[in-house]
Amino acid sequence: MLSLFVLSALVFALTTSNDVTKSSQDEDLEPSVLVVFLARNKAHALPYFLGYFERLTYRKDRISIWIRTDHNDDETGSLLANWSDSVRAMYRHVDFVHSLDVVYVGSGRDWPRERFEHLLRLKDEALKFAREIDVDYVLYIDMDNIIVNPDMLSQLIAQQKPVVAPMMDPPVRSANSNFWCGVDENGYYRRTEDYFPTLYRERLGCFEVPMIHSTYLIDMRFPGSEKLTYITGNEYNLGFDDLLVFAYQARKAGMKLFVLNTEVFMRMPWTSGEYSSLQNEQDKTETFFINELSADGPVIRSEHLPYTKPQKTKFSFDKIYLINLPRRTSRRLRMTSVLDYLGIEYEFADAVDGRNLTKQDLKDFGIQMLDGYSDPINDRPLTMGEIGCFLSHFKIWADVLANGFNEILVLEDDLHFESYFRTNLEHLVDDIKDKNLDWDLIYLGRKRLNDVSEPAVKEMTLLVQPGYSYWTLAYMLSKSGARKLIQAKPLSKMMAVDEYLSLMFDQHPRDDWKGKFEHRNVQAFSVDPLLIYPTHYTKDHSYFSDTEASTVAIEKQAKDEL
């Protein structure tokens, strides 16, 4: 009885043209590639994964696709079947099999050995199929690893390495990628001094490593590739999973592993494995993709799969303001994509550009520095960017009163939304109304400056009473809060806006500054855990601040000139 991969090869030979020969024999053709998709319960990721895969610049008539999926609890099988039918004519060959008779116990990281064996058999069948159709390269790729660089495949091939992986950029606040720089005697991960310089691109290049996984390209023309297999023999005594097995078999075949980090090639999901709740995974997916993928431009979905945009909402706010400097077009485009995918109805609030402010502007606004103010961290006066930031928020507070708004939401343009953002914000808004909470300001994102306990708000599931805090990246504001912030006349005693907010709910450590403001009675709260974080932090390699990276407004010796 013929094996499945032999049958697939025969079908391939009958349904493709007579040029099924190695592309190295024709200098005018790009090398031929077999791309291997193995999927289980990936319906949440497929629209994005396939959308980015479709825009690879590599010639589609040189790409064959081998797809296997089984024991799904979601629509993975039907989505892949529909996609395969839709794109079949575009690619050299599409081989799709959806098995319905494979069932395994265990979920998440709790995989039985039988399931690893099944996965290894599938990967080995794909390798045998590649040999049958005589392709130059095989690209294995997990179907929640997103190709954000359309030239990735071409660049991997250009390295001329036996096995090479594109380094995947990890999610925010994660240091996980798809390579290891060191392993222990059992083949498991070992941290080395080369890992972070590679991950953070402090060194650039194509580096030999002992482990790659998730997405990697195999050169089938390389000497020794004919020995490569995913099936272990009795001599194998390391951990039994597909990562360790592949690394072992590659070494055995004399095929070194490399990772390429010269550009951003792929985005890595929040975690690997599966989740016990598919609904929870769907919720996580929405947030992951809009946050991670929007960093590379507008989020892309496959045109060959159905999509219904979420219904727009303002969460019962009168208005949602998105502060953005018009010259920061990349941030504007990113936030447009993020908020559209989240289904949030908002309006841009053009930020005051500190770079364009003059001394005359400061006089016209009635701006005077708070006597004795100096930045607590950098020991300097306000920068023009910080003044522009304060004025941007002040204009919104004034707009609230001018329009008689009761409750608004303020967002800045460098946000990373946490999972379940919509669900949690909807719950918070409902809880506030149900409990009739008296509030002026509620942080959705901030930086805690004191390592002290913050009391939980009685009967409220998500709120605490905040201490001294930084950042104004996301907060709710009521009409009474806007009135209190403006009535204190902060432009005539100006400080950084986040310092001012902490002072106005009486949690600032500087008593001499607080003494300049008679009424410090803003009713402030904060969500806990936070729903929003910044996209970049001060020590991040790609961090940039329009407020800090600007000229000092007034030198210390010249403050009195205003």
N, C-alpha and C positions, 0 to 999 in steps of 0.2 A: 504494500500500500504506500503510495507516494506521500511524503511528508508535506506539511502545509507550505514550507518555504519553497519546495520544488514545484508544487502546483502554482504558487504565486509567480515563480520565475517563468514557467511555461506560459501562463496567461500574459505576462509582460512581453515575452518574445512574440506572441501572436498579435498583440494589440499595439505594438509600436513599430516604427519604421525600421529599415534594415541597417541603420547606423548605430546599432547597439554594440559599439566597439569602444575601446578605451580612448578617451578624448586626447590622450597624449599622442595618438597617431594622427591627429588633425590639429595643426597649430592654430587654425582659425577658430577653434571651438574652446570655450572655457571648460575646465575639468568638469566631469560629471559627478554629481553628488546625490547620495541617498540620504534623505532626512527621515529620522525615526521618531515617531510620536507614540508614546505609551501613556494612556490616560485612564484614570479612574476618578470619578466624582470631581471633574474639573469644569462643570458647566459654568460655574461662577467666573472662571478665568478665560474660557475659550473666546468670547467676543473680543477681548483685548489681545490675548496671545495671538490669535489668528489675524487680527487686524494689523498688528505690527509685523508679523511674519510675511504677510502678503506684500508689504512694501519693500522687501529686500531688493536691492538693485541687481542682484545676480540673475542671470538669464533663467527664466522659469522653464524653458525647454531643455535646460541642462540639469534640472532638479527632478528627482523622483521622490515620492513620499510614501512611507510605509507606516500605516496607522493600525494600532491594536488597542482595543478597549474591552473591558469585561467587568462583571460584578459591580455595576454602578447602582447607586441609590438615587441618582438624579438624571438629568437629561443629556448627559455627556454623549451617550451612544447616538441618540437621534440628532443632536447638533452636529456631531462629526460626520454622520451619514449625509445630512443635508449639505454641509460645507463641501464634502468630497465630491458630491454630484455637481455642485455649482462651479467648482474650480478645476474639475478634471481636465478640461480641454486646454487649460492654461499651462499645465505642468507636463513634463515628459511622461510621467506615469503616476497614478495615485492608487495605492493598494490598501483597501480598507476592510478590516474584519472586526465585527462586534460579536463577542462570544457571550452567550446568555447562560451557559451551564457551568460557570466557574464561580464557586462560592467559598469564601474564607471567613473564619472567625477572627476576632481581634480588629482593633481600629487604632488610629493615631500611630504612635510608635510601638504599639504592642502587636507586632507582626509575628505570626507563627513561621517556623522555618519553611513550611510548604509554600508560603506566599513569596518568600525571597527566592525559593527555587523556581517558582513560576515566572517571576520577573526576570531572573537570570536566563531562563530558557527563551523567553521572548527576545531579550537583547541578543542572545546568541543566534536565534533564528534570523533576526534582522541582519546580523553580520554575514551569515551564510547566504542570505538572499542578495546582499551586496556583491558577494563573490560570483554568484550565479549570473548576475546581469552585468558584471565586470565594470563597476563604477570606480572612479578614482578616489573618492572620499565618502566617509559616512559621518553625518552629523547627528549625534544623540542630543536631544533637547527635552527637558521637562516642560510640560505644557502650562506651567505657571511662571516660567522664566521669560521675561519680556525683552525682545530684541529692540532696543531703542535706537541703535545705530544701523541704518539701512545697508551700510557697506561692511557689516561684520563678517559675513561669510567670505567675501573677497579678501579681507585683511587676514583672516585666519589662514586661508590657503597660501597667502603670500609669505607666511612665516616659514614654510617648508619644514615643518616639524612633524615627527611621527604621530604625536597626539598633542593637541593644543586646545586650551579652554579660554574663552573670553572672560576676563575677570568680571564678576557681577558686583555692581555697587549695592551695598546693603541698605536696608531701610533706615530711616531716621532713628537715632539712638540704638543702633545695632552695629556690631563689629563682625558679623558673620558673612562670609562670602563662599565661593565654590572652589576654594583651593586651600591646601595646607602647606606650610613651609617646613613642617617637621612632623615626624611620627615616632611613636615609642616602639619598643621591641615587639609589641603585639599588633602593630600597624595602625593604632589609634592616634588621634590628634595630640600633638605636642606643640605648645607655643614656643616660637623662636624669635630672635631679635629681628628677623627679616619680615615678619608677617605685617606689622603695621606700616612700615615704610612702603611695602608693596601695596597694601590696601589703600593707603592714603596718597599713593602716587608720589611719594618723596623720591622714589627711584622708579624710572620708567623703562619698560622693555619687555622682552619675552624671556621668562625665567624658568629654569628647570625646578620642579617641585615634586615631592613624593606623592601628592594626592590632588586630583581634580575630580569634580563630580557635577552632576545636574545637566551641564551643557558642555560638550567637547567634540572636537573634530578629529577623526582618525584618517591618516593617509594610508589608503589601501595599496599604494604602490611601494611603500617603504619595506625594505628587507626585514623579514620577521613578521610582517602583518599576517602572513598566511598561517602563522602559529597562534595568533591571538584568538582566545575563546573566553566565554563567560562561564564555562562549565568546569568545575574543580574536580581534581582527582583526590585519591586517598592521602596524598602528601600534604594537602592544604590543612593547616591547623590554626589559622587566624580567625578573627571574628567573622561570622557568616552574614554578610549583607552585600548588596551590589557594589557599594563604594569600595570596600576592602578587597573584594574579589577582583574587581577590575584592575585596581592598582597592582595587585599581586600578579595577575596574569599578564599585564603590560610589561612589568619588569622581567617576567619569565621569558617573554617573547623578545626581549631586548629593545622595547619601544619606550623611550623616555617620555615623561609627561612635562608639559610646559603650561604656563599661564601668561596671557598677554594683557597688559594693563595700560597700554599707550593712550587709549581713549575710553570714554564711557560707552560700553557696548550693550550691557544688559542691566535690567533692574531685577533685584531679587525680592521675592515675596517676604512677608513679615515672618514667616517660619516655614519649615518644611513639614512633611507629613500630612495627616488628615485631621479632621475635627469630628467630634462625636455628634455635633449638631450642624447639619447642612445649612439651616437658617442662620446660625451664628456665623458660619463661614461666608455666607452671602453678604451679611452685614459688614464683616471685616473687609471683604473684597472691595466693596464700594469705596470705602475709605482708603484702602491701600492704593488702589489704582489711580484715584484722582490725585492723591498726594504725591506718590512716587513718580508716576508717568508724566504728570503735568510739568515736572521740572525740566523735561526735554521738549516742551511745546504742547500744543493742544492734544488732548487724549484721543487716541484712535481706536475705533472699533471696526470689526469686520463688516463690510458691506453685504456679506453673504449670510449674515445671521440676523434674526429679528431683534429690534430694540425699541423699547417704549421709554421715553424720557420721563423722569419723575415729575409729578405735579409740583408746580412752583408754590412756595410757602414763604411767609414772613414770620411764622411762629407767633402770630397775634401782635407783633411789634407794629407800631405806626410806620416805621421806616428802618431799613438796615443800610447803614453807611459803610462804604468801602473806601478807605483813605488810600490814595495812590498819587505819586508824583507823575504827571503826564509824560515826562521824559523817561520814566521807567516802564517802557512799553513791554518788556519781557515779563515783568511782574504783573502788569495789567492783563496780558494775554493768559498767563498762568491762572490767575485768580478767576478770570472769566470762565475758563474751562472747568476749574474746580467747582465753583458755585453753580454753574449750569448742570454739572453732573450730580451735584447734591440736591438740586432743585430748590435753591435758595434765591428768593427775589430780593434784589439789592439795587442800590444806586451808587455810582462813583461819587466820591467827594474829593475834588482836586486838592491835593495837599499844597500848603504854602511852601514854596521852594526857598529855603534859606539861602541858597546860593545867589538868589536875585535880590534879597533884601538889602536895603541901604540904610544908612543912619537916619535919613529923612523918613523912611518907612517906619522905623522904630519910634521916632517922635510922633508920627501921625497916629500910630496905634496907642500911644501913651505908654510905651514900654519903658520901665525902669527896673534895674536889677534889684533883687532882694539884698538889702544891706548885709554884708558878711557872707553872701552865698559863694560857695566854691564846690565844684563837683567832688563828692565824698570819695570817689575812687581815684580820679586823675588829678585832683587838686588844681583845677583851672576854672575860669569863668565859663558861662554858657557859650556854646558854639552857635553860629548862625543857623545851622541845621536844627539844633535843639529848640531855638526860638521858632523856627518854621514849624516844627512838630507841635509845639504848644499851641501856636495859632491855628493849626489845622484842627485840633481837637476843640479849641475854644469856639471856632466858627460853627462847629456842629452843636455845641451846647447852646449857642445863641440861636441857631436854627430851630432847635427843639422848642424854645420859648416863643419864638416868632410865629411858629406854626401851631402852637398849642398841642404838640405831641405829648402823649402820656408816657409812652415807653418806647425806647429805641435800642438798637444794637449797633455797636461800633466795631468795625473790623479793620485791621491794617492789612497790608498786601504781602506779608511774608509769613503766612500761616500754614501750619500742619495740623489738620483735623484728626482727632482721635477716632478710633473705631466707635461705631454707634453714635456718632455726633448728633445726627438728627433725632434719633430716638431719645437720647438723654436730654437734649435741649427741649424737646417737646414735653418730656416728663417734668423737667424743672419748671417750665412756664406754667403748666397745669397745676403743679404742686404749690407754686407761689399764690396762684389765684384761689385754690381750694383752702389754703391756710391763711389767706388774707395777710400775707407778710408785708410789713412796713419796710420798704427798702428804697434806697437812692441809687446805689451802684452795686453791681455784681460782676466780679471778675470771672471770665470763662478761661482766661489764660493769664499767667503772671509768673514772676520769679520771687519765691520766698527768700527773704534776706535774713531772717532770724530762725535758728533751729530751736523753736519753742513750740509747745503744743498749741494748736488753734482750736478753740472750743467748737464743737458741733452745734448747729442751730437746732433748737428743740423742735421735734416733729417734722423736720425737713431732712430728707434722705440724702441730699447732695451738697448741702451748704455748710460752711464753717465761717467763723468770724476771723478775718485775715489780720495778720500782723503786718509789719513793715514790708512793703512789696515794691518790686520794680515791674516795668513793662506796661504798655497800654495797648497790646496787640489785639485784645478782644474783651469787651465789657458791655454789660447792659446798663442803661441809664434811664432813670425816671425823670418826669418833669420837675419834681421837687429836688432831685439831685442836680439837675442842670442849673436850677435857680440858685442853689447853695454855692455851687462852684463859681458862678458868675458874680453873685453878690459879694463875694469875698475880695473882688477886684484884684485878681492875680496878676494882671498885666502891669500893674504899678509896683508889684513886689515879685518879679518873675524868678522862677527857678525851673528846673526840668519838670515836665508834666507828670512823670511818674512819682517824683518826689512830692509834688503838690497833692496828688491824690492821697498818698499815705498820710500826709500832714492833715488833710481835711477830714479824714476819719480817725484822726488823733492817734496814729500809730507810728509817728515819726520820732526817731531818737533825739533830734536836735531841739532842745527846749527853746534856744534862742530864736530859732526860725518859727517855731509854733507861737511864740509870743507876739509875732507880727500879725497873727490872724486871730481875731477875737472869737469867732464862731467856727468850731471844728466839729461839727455835728452831722456830717454825712453818714447815713446808715449804710455801711458797706459790708458785703459778704463775698464769698468766693466759692465756686464749685470745688468739690474735692471727691474724687480725683479730677484734675483739670480736663477740659474738653478740647483745648487748643494749646499748641506749643509753637515756637518759632521754627521756621524751616532751617535756620542756621544759627549756630551759637558763636560767641565771640572768638573762640579758639579754633573754630572750623576753618578748613583751608579755603573754602569759598565764601566765607563770611564777609559782608560789606555793610556798612551803616552810613546812610546819608546824613544822619544827625551827628555822629562822632567824627566822621571823615570830612569835616568842614572847618572853615576858619573860625578862630575864637572871635566872638562878637565884640568883646571889649577887653582890652588888656587891663590887667589889674590896676595899673597906675593911671588908667584913663577912664575908669568907670564913671567918675563924677561928671564927665563931659556930656553925658546924655541928659 
